[in-house]
Amino acid sequence: MSFVVCLFVMVFLSACQTEGLKQDAGRKPLNETVQKATNPPGDITRMQLQSSYRHFKNTTDQYVILPRVFLPYDGVIIPGLAADGKRDYYSLLRFEMPVIQQHNSRLHAVNAFGLSDTNLTHGVVFPQSWGSLALGYGMLLPTATEKALGMGKWQAGPAGLVTYQGFPGWQMTVFAQQFFSFAGDANRADQNFMSFQPVVVKPFPGGYFLIFDPIMKFDWKNKDYIIPLNLGFGMALSKNLTFYLQPEYVVNGSTHDAFAIRLNINFMP
């Protein structure tokens, strides 16, 4: 939790220092920054650092540092393949590698610190007049350094995304990934689940915004449907830096009643 507080203080100080820049730049550039930073299939390189604290009903406390990188490039999956320079489509690679520390004074088996499983998503984005459509695949790599921090299975499956910008002043996205395990530790459970994320962003003048972006997990094998709800408040600090602070509460599933607080910093070089 101390890391979250430190990051928040750092962002607050940056906000104070950039207030003059905001006034000089005007509203439009900062609103454009918000649109670029919160558009999941955007064709701009982005680096995110997400820091979270989560408390589960079994008294487990979990701290997560999640680096996330978005890398767009011309071509169909392979750089340069079928690239005609018209930007009718482009490929997007998203990479996540969480670092987790968790502790429970009663259930010592969950106590762990290290890397979790790596999430790799790769697809082709087709911009449309009303938004964008993306199709591709996702992979979960068993990179966890402790048993309690990962699933121990190689997993892969289709991924898809739709973004709709037809309502003025709103941006809406649906992102889904289906995972099936196909290799890994034979002593670990096979996996068959969908990760489903609706993203709704409401920007306001001056570079402020609200964001709703819970990641839901539908475990078909175990009939466990984890549904969190959240709402974040954020702002653009400059033309290439945004952040938002977001509480979250799980309303359904095996982690029902879990509470989280999250800080997300987005940098666009």
N, C-alpha and C positions, 0 to 999 in steps of 0.2 A: 504493500500500500504506500510505503514511503516513496517508492519510485514514481507512482502516479502523482503524488502530491508535488514532488520535485518537478516533474514535467509540466504540471499545471501552472506552477509558479513561474517556470521558465517561459511558457507561452503567454502568461499574463504580462510579464515584463516586456516581452517582445511586442505585445499589443499596445502597450503604453508608448513604446518607442516608435512604433509605426503609425500612430494616430495622425501625425502630421502628413505622412506619406499618403494615407487614405484620403485626407482632405484634398491634397493636391491632385491625386489621381482621379478623383471623382467617383461616382457610383458605378458607372458602366463597366470600367475595367475590372473592379472587384466582383461585380455580379457575373462577369464572364469567367473569372477565376473559379467562383463557386460552381458554375455549370461544368467546367472542365474537371474539377477535382472530384465531383460527386457523380459523374457519369461513368458507370462501370466499364462499358466498352469503348471509352473515349480513345481517340487516336493520338494520345500524347503520353510520353513516358512519365510515369509517376512512381514515387517511392513513399510508402506509408510505414509509420511506426505506431503500433497499437499496444497500449499498456492497459491491462485489466486486473481487477481484483474481483474474485467470485467466492461467495459463501454458500455452501450446500447445506441442506437440512440435516445431514448426518454429521455436521460440525466440521467438515473439511473446508479449509481455507486454501484458495488457489490464486497464484499470481502468474500472469502470462505476459510475456513480451513477444509480440508478433510482428516481425518484419514482413512486408508485403510489397512486391514489385510488379508493375505492369509495363510490358515492353511491346509496343506495336511495331510492325514492320511490313513492308511490301511483299506480297507473295501469298501463296496458298500453302500454309503449314511450313513448307520449305522456303527460306528467304530467296526471293527472286523468281520463284516458280510461278509462271503465268502472270507475272506483274507487268501491266501494260501502261503504268503511269497515270491512269485515269482516276485512280482512287475509288473505283466502283466497289472495291472490297479491299480488305487488308487483314493480316493475321495479328493475333494478340496472345501473348504469353503472360500468364499470371503465376507467380511463385510465392509460396508461403512456407516458412519454417519456424514454428513456435518454440519458444523456450519457456518451460513451466517449472514453477516451484509449488508444491502442495504439501499440506501438513494436516494431520488429524491425530490428536493426543490419545484417542481410543483405538483407532484402526491404523496400526503402524504399517500395515502392508501398503497403504496408499501414499506414505511419505516418500517423496522423491524430488529430485531436481535434475534437470537436463533438457535435451532436445525431445520434442514430440515428433509425430509423423509429419512428413513433408507433403504438402498439397500442390500439385502441378496441374494447371488448366491451360489448354492450348486450343485455339479455334480460329475460325474465319468470321469476320464481321462484315455484314452487308448494310451500309448506311441506306436509309430510306427517307422519303420526304417527311414521314411522321415520327421517325426515330431510327431504330436500327434492329437488325436481327443477326444473331450469332449462333453458329453450330460448331461443335468440336468434341473434345474428349477431356476427361479428367483422370488423374492418377494420384493415388495415395501411396507413398513410399514408406516402408517400415524403418524409419531412421531414428525412432525413439531410443534413447540411451538407457532408459529404465522401463521395466515391464509395465509399471503403473501408468506410464505416460503415453503409451501407444497401443495399437491393436495387434501388432505383430504379423500383419498380413500385407502382401502386395495386392493392391486393388486398382481397378480401372473401370471405366464406363463412359457412356455418352454424356455430353453437357450441352445446354442450350440457354439462350438468353434473348429476351425481347425488351426493348426500351421504347416507351411511348412518350412523345413530347407534344401531343396534339392539344392538351389543355394548357392554355396560356398561364404561365406562372407556376407550373408544376412539372416535375420530372418523375416518371414512374418506370421501374424496371422489375422484371421477374427473372431470376437466375436459378437454374436447377442442374444438379449433378447426380447421376445414379452410379453407385459403386457396387461392384461385385468382386469378392476376393478370389484369386486364382492361384496363389502360392503363398509360402511363408511358413511360420511355426505351426507344425501339425497339432500342437497342444493348445493352440489358441482358437477361439470360435471363428467359424466362417462368417463373412460379412455380406449383407445384402440390404443396402439402405440408400435413401435419397436425401441429399442436402438441398434445401429449398429456401431461397432468400428473396422476399419482396423488398424493394427499395423505393421509398417515396421521399422526395426532396421538395421542400417548399422554400425557395429563396425570398429574401426581403431586401429592400433597398439598402445600400451601404455595405454589402458583402456579408450580411447575416443570413443564416438559414436554419431550418429544422430538418432533421433526417430520421426516418424510420427504416431500419434495415436488419431485423432479427434473422438469424440463421436457424432454420428449423431442421430437425432431423426426423425422418420417417423410417424407422427400422422395421422393414416388412417381416423379417425373420422372427423377431421377438415381439411383434405387435406393440412396439413402444414408440409413441409419437410425441417427441419433445418440441414444445411450442413456446418460445420466449416472446415477450413483447418489450419494446424499448422506444425511447424518444430522445434524440440528441439535439443539443443546441450548439451551433458552430458559427465561425466567422472566418473571413479571409483577412489575413494579416498583411499580405502583399500580393503582387501578381503571381507569385509562385508558391505561396505558403498558406495553408488553411488548417484549422483544427476543429474538433467538436468533442464535447463532453456528454456522456450518455449513460443514464441508469437503465438497468434491464431486470426483468422479473420473469421467471418461467412459470407459466400457467397450466401446463399439462405435460405429462410424461414422467419418466423415472427420476428426473431431477426437479420435479415440481417443488415450488417455493424457493428455489435457488435465486439469489440476488447477485447482481454484478454492477460494477461501475467501471466505465471504460473511457479512456482518452485516446483519440485518434489524431495523429498529426500527418498531414499530407504535403509532400514536397514535389514540385514539378520543375526539374532543372531546365 
